[in-house]
Amino acid sequence: MRKSHPVRRAVLAGAATVSGIVLLLSLKPASDPGSAQAAGQAPPAAAGQAPQGGVNGAVTGDAAQTQYGAVQVRLTMNNGKITQAEAVQAPKGGRSDQITASSVPRLNQAAVAAQSAEIDAVSGATYTSAGYKKSLQSALDKANASAGAQQGSGNAQTLTGDVAQTQYGPVQVRVTVAGGKITKAEAVQAPKGGRSDQITSSSVPRLNQAAVAAGSADIDAVSGATYTSAGYKKSLQSALDKAPAGGGSSQDAGSGGGQAAGSGGGQAATRTLTGSVAQTQYGPVQVRVTVTGGKITKAEAVQAPKGGRSDQITSSSVPRLNQAAVAAGSADIDAVSGATYTSAGYKKSLQSALDQAGG
């Protein structure tokens, strides 16, 4: 028998080693970051990102109060992506004009680039940046709620209510709605400091439980926490008003708003939508509308300037603005003579409510 030549054995061993390495490299582990995409599976979306459920149109976030004034963001969405961001409210007057003019365009660009509220604050505009991000997140919450409704009413939606100001501090409620029911309620803001800490820690868990049990804002106030309870209910109702038709459990306490009109399956759904609070020189204005079949069937001001001369102006102008909103079916209505500020605030809040309906 011929013995194998040492050089030949070395060549054969080297070839076997190379083949083994090639085989091992061809077997990618399941944890390879690119494997999910290669298999056609999209990577999980980060929290706070713009919804990818085909949302279209304008979405206006809640007004975020800052030390120097209110900030409110409106987004234009196309197929679930932010195509434009703008601040419809921003601090103004004195030094604020310069800061706003410099920072807001950069924040707008950052929102579009990031497709989320995870954006950096602009140097020298800390308060404006914080307010912008808060209102931006609110707008994305509303867009996510709308996307959830499009994907099916059984999907969970997170809805954040407007901030309700009370004598002892702001209250803001966030709810999770799945299959038309409230599955979770939490206060993301509540009165704090001194005696308020004890009242909040005692009352808020009970209010959270009551909201889930009732499935609406028609809950009893907690004894000894009257102001906190009132603010909680107001913000809770605001959150439920934002639930898309067929996707939430919104039931306007005391009026039956948010239920389907009639009991027939072929009738158009009725929704109650509460706009964001619009601050005016004489006080806040907030509008609630009832929309049926895409039309405004009722409009009312749940907040309006009051005290002194404002009482007379409000009582005269608001009914006319309500009628005009129903007649026009939009926020494109004329100001009432002698009530310029109230009219402007009314239109702004009305537009905010209609943005929630996607119209």
Backbone hydrogen bonds in HBPLUS format (Angstrom, degrees):
<---DONOR---> <-ACCEPTOR-->    atom                        ^
c    i                          cat <-CA-CA->   ^        H-A-AA   ^      H-
h    n   atom  resd res      DA  || num        DHA   H-A  angle D-A-AA Bond
n    s   type  num  typ     dist DA aas  dist angle  dist       angle   num
A0008-ARG N   A0005-HIS O   3.03 MM   3  5.26 117.3  2.44 103.8 119.1     1
A0009-ARG N   A0005-HIS O   3.05 MM   4  6.42 158.0  2.10 158.6 165.1     2
A0010-ALA N   A0006-PRO O   3.14 MM   4  6.36 154.2  2.21 144.5 151.1     3
A0011-VAL N   A0007-VAL O   3.05 MM   4  6.36 153.2  2.12 147.5 154.3     4
A0012-LEU N   A0008-ARG O   3.00 MM   4  6.30 165.0  2.02 154.9 158.2     5
A0013-ALA N   A0009-ARG O   3.01 MM   4  6.18 160.2  2.05 149.7 155.0     6
A0014-GLY N   A0010-ALA O   3.00 MM   4  6.17 155.1  2.06 143.7 150.6     7
A0015-ALA N   A0011-VAL O   3.02 MM   4  6.29 155.4  2.08 149.7 156.1     8
A0016-ALA N   A0012-LEU O   3.09 MM   4  6.32 155.7  2.15 147.2 153.2     9
A0017-THR N   A0013-ALA O   3.06 MM   4  6.28 153.7  2.13 146.3 153.2    10
A0018-VAL N   A0014-GLY O   3.08 MM   4  6.35 162.9  2.11 151.3 155.0    11
A0019-SER N   A0015-ALA O   3.06 MM   4  6.27 162.3  2.09 148.8 153.4    12
A0020-GLY N   A0016-ALA O   3.05 MM   4  6.26 154.0  2.12 145.3 151.9    13
A0021-ILE N   A0017-THR O   3.05 MM   4  6.38 156.7  2.11 151.1 157.1    14
A0022-VAL N   A0018-VAL O   3.03 MM   4  6.31 164.6  2.06 155.5 159.1    15
A0023-LEU N   A0019-SER O   3.03 MM   4  6.25 157.9  2.08 147.0 152.8    16
A0024-LEU N   A0020-GLY O   2.99 MM   4  6.25 158.7  2.04 149.8 155.1    17
A0025-LEU N   A0021-ILE O   2.97 MM   4  6.22 160.3  2.01 154.2 159.3    18
A0026-SER N   A0022-VAL O   3.13 MM   4  6.33 137.3  2.32 141.1 151.9    19
A0027-LEU N   A0024-LEU O   3.14 MM   3  5.43 151.9  2.22 105.3 113.6    20
A0032-ASP N   A0029-PRO O   3.10 MM   3  5.67 166.9  2.12 119.1 120.9    21
A0035-SER N   A0032-ASP O   2.93 MM   3  5.30 155.8  1.99 115.7 123.5    22
A0038-ALA N   A0034-GLY O   2.93 MM   4  6.10 158.3  1.97 151.1 158.2    23
A0039-ALA N   A0035-SER O   2.95 MM   4  6.08 142.3  2.10 141.8 150.9    24
A0041-GLN N   A0036-ALA O   2.68 MM   5  5.00 149.3  1.77 166.4 156.2    25
A0040-GLY N   A0037-GLN O   2.91 MM   3  5.00 158.1  1.96 105.8 111.9    26
A0049-GLN N   A0046-ALA O   3.31 MM   3  5.91 152.0  2.39 139.6 137.8    27
A0050-ALA N   A0115-GLN O   2.64 MM  65  5.32 141.4  1.78 161.0 156.0    28
A0080-GLY N   A0055-VAL O   2.87 MM  25  4.41 169.2  1.88 135.6 132.0    29
A0057-GLY N   A0077-MET O   2.98 MM  20  5.22 140.6  2.14 150.1 138.2    30
A0077-MET N   A0057-GLY O   2.79 MM  20  5.22 171.9  1.79 147.6 150.3    31
A0059-VAL N   A0075-LEU O   2.86 MM  16  5.20 155.4  1.92 147.9 154.7    32
A0075-LEU N   A0059-VAL O   2.77 MM  16  5.20 170.9  1.78 154.4 154.9    33
A0061-GLY N   A0073-VAL O   2.76 MM  12  5.40 168.7  1.77 177.8 178.0    34
A0064-ALA N   A0071-VAL O   2.70 MM   7  5.14 175.7  1.71 156.3 155.5    35
A0071-VAL N   A0064-ALA O   2.85 MM   7  5.14 151.4  1.93 139.0 148.5    36
A0066-THR N   A0069-GLY O   3.06 MM   3  5.15 138.9  2.23 116.0 128.4    37
A0069-GLY N   A0066-THR O   3.28 MM   3  5.15 163.3  2.31 101.5 106.5    38
A0072-GLN N   A0089-GLN O   3.09 MM  17  4.83 157.9  2.14 122.0 121.0    39
A0088-VAL N   A0072-GLN O   2.82 MM  16  5.60 132.3  2.05 145.0 158.5    40
A0089-GLN N   A0072-GLN O   3.39 MM  17  4.83 150.2  2.48 133.6 130.0    41
A0074-ARG N   A0086-GLU O   2.83 MM  12  5.43 165.6  1.85 162.4 167.4    42
A0086-GLU N   A0074-ARG O   3.03 MM  12  5.43 148.1  2.13 150.3 159.8    43
A0076-THR N   A0084-GLN O   2.88 MM   8  5.03 158.5  1.93 147.6 148.0    44
A0083-THR N   A0076-THR O   2.86 MM   7  5.70 169.8  1.87 165.6 168.8    45
A0078-ASN N   A0081-LYS O   2.89 MM   3  5.27 154.8  1.95 145.4 153.5    46
A0081-LYS N   A0078-ASN O   3.12 MM   3  5.27 160.6  2.15 107.8 113.9    47
A0096-SER N   A0093-GLY O   3.18 MM   3  5.46 137.2  2.37 139.2 131.1    48
A0097-ASP N   A0094-GLY O   3.24 MM   3  5.95 145.9  2.36 115.3 121.8    49
A0099-ILE N   A0095-ARG O   3.24 MM   4  6.59 163.1  2.27 152.2 157.0    50
A0100-THR N   A0096-SER O   2.80 MM   4  5.87 167.7  1.82 156.2 159.6    51
A0101-ALA N   A0097-ASP O   2.99 MM   4  6.08 163.8  2.01 145.8 150.6    52
A0102-SER N   A0098-GLN O   3.11 MM   4  6.22 141.9  2.26 139.7 149.1    53
A0103-SER N   A0099-ILE O   2.83 MM   4  5.91 162.8  1.86 155.1 160.1    54
A0104-VAL N   A0100-THR O   3.03 MM   4  5.51 159.2  2.07 140.6 147.3    55
A0106-ARG N   A0103-SER O   3.07 MM   3  5.35 118.9  2.46 104.6 119.6    56
A0107-LEU N   A0103-SER O   2.95 MM   4  6.22 150.2  2.04 153.6 163.3    57
A0108-ASN N   A0104-VAL O   2.83 MM   4  6.06 158.2  1.88 158.8 164.8    58
A0109-GLN N   A0105-PRO O   3.06 MM   4  6.28 160.3  2.10 143.6 148.2    59
A0110-ALA N   A0106-ARG O   2.98 MM   4  6.15 154.5  2.05 140.4 147.9    60
A0111-ALA N   A0107-LEU O   2.94 MM   4  6.16 154.4  2.01 149.0 155.0    61
A0112-VAL N   A0108-ASN O   3.22 MM   4  6.54 160.4  2.26 150.0 154.0    62
A0113-ALA N   A0109-GLN O   2.94 MM   4  6.16 160.0  1.98 150.1 156.3    63
A0114-ALA N   A0110-ALA O   2.80 MM   4  5.88 162.6  1.83 152.7 157.2    64
A0115-GLN N   A0111-ALA O   2.87 MM   4  5.67 142.9  2.01 139.4 149.0    65
A0119-ILE N   A0117-ALA O   2.96 MM   2  5.59 131.6  2.20 104.5  90.3    66
A0125-ALA N   A0122-VAL O   2.96 MM   3  5.43 152.8  2.04 141.5 140.4    67
A0129-SER N   A0125-ALA O   2.87 MM   4  5.93 158.6  1.92 151.4 158.2    68
A0130-ALA N   A0126-THR O   2.98 MM   4  6.18 157.8  2.03 147.6 153.4    69
A0131-GLY N   A0127-TYR O   2.99 MM   4  6.20 163.5  2.02 151.3 155.5    70
A0132-TYR N   A0128-THR O   2.85 MM   4  5.98 155.3  1.91 146.9 154.4    71
A0133-LYS N   A0129-SER O   2.95 MM   4  6.15 165.5  1.97 151.9 154.8    72
A0134-LYS N   A0130-ALA O   3.06 MM   4  6.24 153.0  2.14 143.5 150.9    73
A0135-SER N   A0131-GLY O   3.00 MM   4  6.22 165.1  2.02 153.0 156.1    74
A0136-LEU N   A0132-TYR O   2.80 MM   4  5.95 156.8  1.85 151.4 159.2    75
A0137-GLN N   A0133-LYS O   2.91 MM   4  6.06 155.2  1.97 143.2 149.0    76
A0138-SER N   A0134-LYS O   3.08 MM   4  6.34 150.7  2.17 140.3 148.5    77
A0139-ALA N   A0135-SER O   2.97 MM   4  6.31 152.4  2.04 148.2 155.0    78
A0140-LEU N   A0136-LEU O   3.00 MM   4  6.33 156.1  2.06 148.2 154.8    79
A0141-ASP N   A0137-GLN O   2.84 MM   4  6.13 146.3  1.95 145.7 155.5    80
A0142-LYS N   A0138-SER O   3.11 MM   4  6.43 152.4  2.19 145.3 151.7    81
A0143-ALA N   A0139-ALA O   2.96 MM   4  6.30 154.8  2.03 146.7 154.2    82
A0144-ASN N   A0140-LEU O   2.79 MM   4  5.97 155.6  1.85 148.2 154.9    83
A0145-ALA N   A0141-ASP O   2.96 MM   4  6.19 148.1  2.06 141.1 149.8    84
A0146-SER N   A0142-LYS O   3.04 MM   4  6.34 154.1  2.11 145.0 151.4    85
A0147-ALA N   A0143-ALA O   2.88 MM   4  6.17 155.3  1.94 147.5 154.8    86
A0148-GLY N   A0144-ASN O   2.84 MM   4  6.03 153.4  1.91 145.8 153.0    87
A0149-ALA N   A0145-ALA O   3.09 MM   4  6.37 146.9  2.21 141.4 149.5    88
A0150-GLN N   A0146-SER O   3.12 MM   4  6.45 146.6  2.24 143.2 151.9    89
A0151-GLN N   A0147-ALA O   3.09 MM   4  6.36 143.3  2.23 145.0 154.7    90
A0152-GLY N   A0149-ALA O   3.38 MM   3  5.26 146.8  2.50  92.8 102.0    91
A0155-ASN N   A0152-GLY O   3.14 MM   3  5.83 167.4  2.16 120.4 124.2    92
A0179-GLY N   A0153-SER O   3.10 MM  26  5.39 128.2  2.38 141.3 145.5    93
A0157-GLN N   A0177-VAL O   2.72 MM  20  5.12 146.6  1.82 141.3 152.9    94
A0177-VAL N   A0157-GLN O   2.78 MM  20  5.12 159.0  1.82 149.4 156.1    95
A0159-LEU N   A0175-VAL O   2.87 MM  16  5.38 167.0  1.89 161.5 165.8    96
A0175-VAL N   A0159-LEU O   2.88 MM  16  5.38 163.3  1.91 155.0 156.9    97
A0161-GLY N   A0173-VAL O   2.77 MM  12  5.39 170.8  1.77 178.0 176.5    98
A0164-ALA N   A0171-VAL O   2.78 MM   7  5.14 179.3  1.78 158.3 158.5    99
A0171-VAL N   A0164-ALA O   2.84 MM   7  5.14 148.0  1.94 139.1 149.8   100
A0166-THR N   A0169-GLY O   3.21 MM   3  5.17 136.8  2.41 108.7 121.0   101
A0169-GLY N   A0166-THR O   3.29 MM   3  5.17 162.5  2.32 101.0 106.2   102
A0172-GLN N   A0189-GLN O   3.08 MM  17  4.85 159.1  2.13 122.8 121.4   103
A0188-VAL N   A0172-GLN O   2.81 MM  16  5.59 133.2  2.02 143.7 157.3   104
A0189-GLN N   A0172-GLN O   3.35 MM  17  4.85 150.4  2.45 134.8 131.1   105
A0174-ARG N   A0186-GLU O   2.83 MM  12  5.42 166.9  1.85 164.4 168.8   106
A0186-GLU N   A0174-ARG O   2.93 MM  12  5.42 146.5  2.04 152.9 163.3   107
A0176-THR N   A0184-LYS O   2.84 MM   8  5.00 157.5  1.89 141.4 144.7   108
A0183-THR N   A0176-THR O   2.78 MM   7  5.62 161.5  1.82 157.4 163.7   109
A0178-ALA N   A0181-LYS O   2.88 MM   3  5.40 152.9  1.95 157.8 158.5   110
A0181-LYS N   A0178-ALA O   3.05 MM   3  5.40 160.2  2.09 111.7 118.0   111
A0196-SER N   A0193-GLY O   3.19 MM   3  5.45 136.5  2.38 139.6 131.3   112
A0197-ASP N   A0194-GLY O   3.23 MM   3  5.95 145.6  2.36 116.0 122.5   113
A0199-ILE N   A0195-ARG O   3.26 MM   4  6.62 164.1  2.29 152.2 156.7   114
A0200-THR N   A0196-SER O   2.80 MM   4  5.87 167.8  1.82 156.7 160.2   115
A0201-SER N   A0197-ASP O   3.01 MM   4  6.11 166.9  2.03 146.6 150.6   116
A0202-SER N   A0198-GLN O   3.12 MM   4  6.21 138.7  2.29 139.5 149.8   117
A0203-SER N   A0199-ILE O   2.85 MM   4  5.92 161.6  1.88 154.1 159.3   118
A0204-VAL N   A0200-THR O   3.00 MM   4  5.54 161.0  2.04 143.5 149.7   119
A0206-ARG N   A0203-SER O   3.08 MM   3  5.35 119.2  2.47 103.8 118.8   120
A0207-LEU N   A0203-SER O   2.92 MM   4  6.22 152.0  2.00 154.2 163.4   121
A0208-ASN N   A0204-VAL O   2.84 MM   4  6.07 156.5  1.89 157.4 163.9   122
A0209-GLN N   A0205-PRO O   3.06 MM   4  6.27 158.8  2.11 142.6 147.5   123
A0210-ALA N   A0206-ARG O   2.94 MM   4  6.12 154.7  2.00 142.9 150.4   124
A0211-ALA N   A0207-LEU O   2.95 MM   4  6.14 154.0  2.02 147.9 153.9   125
A0212-VAL N   A0208-ASN O   3.22 MM   4  6.51 160.6  2.26 148.8 152.8   126
A0213-ALA N   A0209-GLN O   2.96 MM   4  6.16 161.0  1.99 149.6 155.5   127
A0214-ALA N   A0210-ALA O   2.84 MM   4  5.92 162.0  1.87 151.5 156.2   128
A0215-GLY N   A0211-ALA O   2.86 MM   4  5.71 149.0  1.96 140.9 149.8   129
A0219-ILE N   A0217-ALA O   2.95 MM   2  5.58 131.8  2.19 104.3  90.2   130
A0225-ALA N   A0222-VAL O   2.95 MM   3  5.43 152.7  2.03 141.0 140.1   131
A0229-SER N   A0225-ALA O   2.86 MM   4  5.92 159.9  1.90 152.2 158.6   132
A0230-ALA N   A0226-THR O   2.98 MM   4  6.17 158.7  2.02 147.8 153.4   133
A0231-GLY N   A0227-TYR O   2.99 MM   4  6.21 163.9  2.01 151.3 155.4   134
A0232-TYR N   A0228-THR O   2.86 MM   4  5.99 155.4  1.92 147.8 155.4   135
A0233-LYS N   A0229-SER O   2.94 MM   4  6.14 166.6  1.96 153.4 155.9   136
A0234-LYS N   A0230-ALA O   3.06 MM   4  6.23 155.3  2.12 144.0 150.9   137
A0235-SER N   A0231-GLY O   2.99 MM   4  6.20 166.3  2.01 152.7 155.7   138
A0236-LEU N   A0232-TYR O   2.81 MM   4  5.93 157.4  1.86 151.8 159.4   139
A0237-GLN N   A0233-LYS O   2.90 MM   4  6.05 159.3  1.94 145.2 150.3   140
A0238-SER N   A0234-LYS O   3.07 MM   4  6.31 153.0  2.15 140.7 148.4   141
A0239-ALA N   A0235-SER O   2.94 MM   4  6.27 150.3  2.03 147.2 154.7   142
A0240-LEU N   A0236-LEU O   2.99 MM   4  6.32 160.9  2.03 153.1 157.9   143
A0241-ASP N   A0237-GLN O   2.86 MM   4  6.08 144.8  1.98 146.6 156.7   144
A0242-LYS N   A0239-ALA O   3.08 MM   3  5.37 141.7  2.23 102.1 112.9   145
A0243-ALA N   A0240-LEU O   3.09 MM   3  5.34 159.8  2.13 107.3 113.7   146
A0247-GLY N   A0244-PRO O   2.85 MM   3  5.23 160.7  1.89 133.7 136.0   147
A0252-ASP N   A0257-GLY O   2.67 MM   5  4.33 155.9  1.72 119.8 128.6   148
A0255-SER N   A0252-ASP O   2.90 MM   3  5.50 164.6  1.92 136.8 141.5   149
A0256-GLY N   A0252-ASP O   2.97 MM   4  5.16 137.7  2.15 163.7 153.9   150
A0267-GLN N   A0264-GLY O   3.34 MM   3  5.66 168.2  2.35 111.2 114.7   151
A0271-ARG N   A0291-VAL O   2.88 MM  20  5.27 158.7  1.93 147.9 154.9   152
A0291-VAL N   A0271-ARG O   2.82 MM  20  5.27 163.0  1.85 156.1 161.5   153
A0273-LEU N   A0289-VAL O   2.89 MM  16  5.40 164.8  1.91 160.7 165.3   154
A0289-VAL N   A0273-LEU O   2.89 MM  16  5.40 163.3  1.91 155.4 157.2   155
A0275-GLY N   A0287-VAL O   2.77 MM  12  5.42 172.3  1.78 177.8 175.1   156
A0278-ALA N   A0285-VAL O   2.79 MM   7  5.15 177.7  1.79 157.3 158.1   157
A0285-VAL N   A0278-ALA O   2.84 MM   7  5.15 148.8  1.94 140.0 150.5   158
A0280-THR N   A0283-GLY O   3.20 MM   3  5.16 137.2  2.39 109.5 121.8   159
A0283-GLY N   A0280-THR O   3.30 MM   3  5.16 161.9  2.34 100.1 105.4   160
A0286-GLN N   A0303-GLN O   3.09 MM  17  4.85 159.2  2.13 122.7 121.5   161
A0302-VAL N   A0286-GLN O   2.80 MM  16  5.59 134.0  2.02 144.1 157.6   162
A0303-GLN N   A0286-GLN O   3.34 MM  17  4.85 149.7  2.44 135.2 131.2   163
A0288-ARG N   A0300-GLU O   2.82 MM  12  5.39 166.8  1.83 163.2 167.7   164
A0300-GLU N   A0288-ARG O   2.91 MM  12  5.39 146.5  2.03 152.8 163.2   165
A0290-THR N   A0298-LYS O   2.82 MM   8  4.99 158.0  1.87 141.9 144.9   166
A0297-THR N   A0290-THR O   2.79 MM   7  5.61 162.8  1.82 156.8 162.7   167
A0292-THR N   A0295-LYS O   2.80 MM   3  5.31 152.4  1.88 156.8 157.6   168
A0295-LYS N   A0292-THR O   3.00 MM   3  5.31 161.6  2.03 112.2 118.2   169
A0310-SER N   A0307-GLY O   3.18 MM   3  5.46 138.0  2.37 139.1 131.1   170
A0311-ASP N   A0308-GLY O   3.25 MM   3  5.95 145.9  2.37 115.0 121.6   171
A0313-ILE N   A0309-ARG O   3.27 MM   4  6.62 164.7  2.30 152.1 156.4   172
A0314-THR N   A0310-SER O   2.81 MM   4  5.88 167.4  1.83 156.5 159.9   173
A0315-SER N   A0311-ASP O   3.02 MM   4  6.12 167.8  2.04 147.0 150.7   174
A0316-SER N   A0312-GLN O   3.12 MM   4  6.22 140.4  2.28 140.3 150.2   175
A0317-SER N   A0313-ILE O   2.86 MM   4  5.93 161.6  1.89 153.7 158.9   176
A0318-VAL N   A0314-THR O   2.99 MM   4  5.53 160.0  2.03 143.2 149.7   177
A0320-ARG N   A0317-SER O   3.06 MM   3  5.34 118.6  2.45 104.6 119.7   178
A0321-LEU N   A0317-SER O   2.93 MM   4  6.22 151.1  2.01 154.5 163.9   179
A0322-ASN N   A0318-VAL O   2.83 MM   4  6.07 155.9  1.88 157.9 164.6   180
A0323-GLN N   A0319-PRO O   3.07 MM   4  6.29 160.6  2.11 143.8 148.3   181
A0324-ALA N   A0320-ARG O   2.96 MM   4  6.13 155.5  2.02 141.9 149.0   182
A0325-ALA N   A0321-LEU O   2.94 MM   4  6.13 152.7  2.02 146.8 153.2   183
A0326-VAL N   A0322-ASN O   3.21 MM   4  6.52 160.4  2.25 150.0 154.0   184
A0327-ALA N   A0323-GLN O   2.95 MM   4  6.16 160.4  1.99 150.2 156.3   185
A0328-ALA N   A0324-ALA O   2.84 MM   4  5.93 161.0  1.88 150.3 155.2   186
A0329-GLY N   A0325-ALA O   2.85 MM   4  5.68 147.5  1.95 140.1 149.5   187
A0333-ILE N   A0331-ALA O   2.93 MM   2  5.57 132.3  2.17 104.3  90.4   188
A0339-ALA N   A0336-VAL O   2.97 MM   3  5.42 152.9  2.05 140.2 139.4   189
A0343-SER N   A0339-ALA O   2.87 MM   4  5.92 158.6  1.92 151.2 157.9   190
A0344-ALA N   A0340-THR O   2.98 MM   4  6.17 157.6  2.03 146.8 152.8   191
A0345-GLY N   A0341-TYR O   2.99 MM   4  6.22 163.9  2.02 151.0 155.2   192
A0346-TYR N   A0342-THR O   2.86 MM   4  5.99 155.9  1.92 147.0 154.5   193
A0347-LYS N   A0343-SER O   2.95 MM   4  6.16 166.8  1.97 152.9 155.3   194
A0348-LYS N   A0344-ALA O   3.06 MM   4  6.22 156.2  2.12 145.0 151.7   195
A0349-SER N   A0345-GLY O   2.99 MM   4  6.19 165.5  2.01 153.8 156.7   196
A0350-LEU N   A0346-TYR O   2.83 MM   4  5.96 156.9  1.88 151.5 159.2   197
A0351-GLN N   A0347-LYS O   2.89 MM   4  6.06 157.9  1.94 145.7 151.0   198
A0352-SER N   A0348-LYS O   3.11 MM   4  6.36 150.9  2.20 140.1 148.0   199
A0353-ALA N   A0349-SER O   3.00 MM   4  6.35 151.7  2.08 147.5 154.4   200
A0354-LEU N   A0350-LEU O   2.99 MM   4  6.31 160.0  2.03 152.3 157.6   201
A0355-ASP N   A0351-GLN O   2.85 MM   4  6.07 142.7  1.99 145.2 155.7   202
A0356-GLN N   A0353-ALA O   3.14 MM   3  5.39 131.6  2.38  99.9 111.9   203
A0357-ALA N   A0354-LEU O   2.98 MM   3  5.09 134.8  2.19  98.0 111.0   204
A0359-GLY N   A0354-LEU O   2.97 MM   5  5.34 164.0  2.00 153.8 148.5   205
A0358-GLY N   A0355-ASP O   3.00 MM   3  4.92 149.1  2.10  96.3 106.0   206
